[in-house]
């Protein structure tokens, strides 16, 4: 043998003996393993169950466990259903009692203010040439057996209390009070809204008000009064007023002329800003 490979030959022998020993250990380990079909089946079933749970309740084991915790709490609530229901009913009664008390106090204040508001608006309407017009702020409640108990009756709670507020008018003597929107003409509605806005000017946060033909049905004596009230209201709001009367138009800072013309069998509305001498004409 070539002496130059002696060292490598010894290393190969050492490796051979090591591999033989490792091989013997592995064979012994394999021989010691006991194949258990039932255990294998249990593991496969367990993995299948976990896979199904992930599809239904979460992508991870943590999510599945969180869901398990939540349904355990839910189950505990269901077991104590009667106790929980009783507690909720007591809380609901307390809330209803508190709501009833507040609603009753608010309703009493509204009745007082509604009477005062009806009087001051009626006074304003007289000055706006609606002397025979009766105005009333109506407060009504909607009865509801499942509602809250207020002042001896079950009523429906609304978003702002238990009162349904409505403006009623009777434009002519002998006529019953009816909702404003159902019987008032355009001119009457404008003047009534003007009276309401005058009375509520400080509480009204609407920046722009439009009055359409507010002068319909009024004479020359009422026009200056309407004009003065519009001027007063304009100190707190931007007013747009469509009018045919000079006393009302004269109070404005800016004027526009609105004309309708027929062109090619079509009606065209033209709006033109007028200045200087045109405003007098």
Secondary structure as UniProt FT lines:
FT   HELIX           3..5
FT   HELIX           6..32
FT   HELIX           37..57
FT   HELIX           61..79
FT   HELIX           81..127
FT   TURN            128..129
FT   TURN            131..132
FT   STRAND          134..140
FT   STRAND          143..150
FT   TURN            151..152
FT   STRAND          153..155
FT   TURN            159..160
FT   STRAND          164..170
FT   TURN            173..174
FT   STRAND          178..179
FT   HELIX           180..183
FT   HELIX           186..199
FT   TURN            200..203
FT   STRAND          208..212
FT   TURN            214..217
FT   HELIX           220..233
FT   TURN            234..236
FT   STRAND          238..242
FT   HELIX           246..249
FT   TURN            250..251
FT   STRAND          255..263
FT   TURN            264..265
FT   STRAND          266..274
FT   HELIX           277..280
//
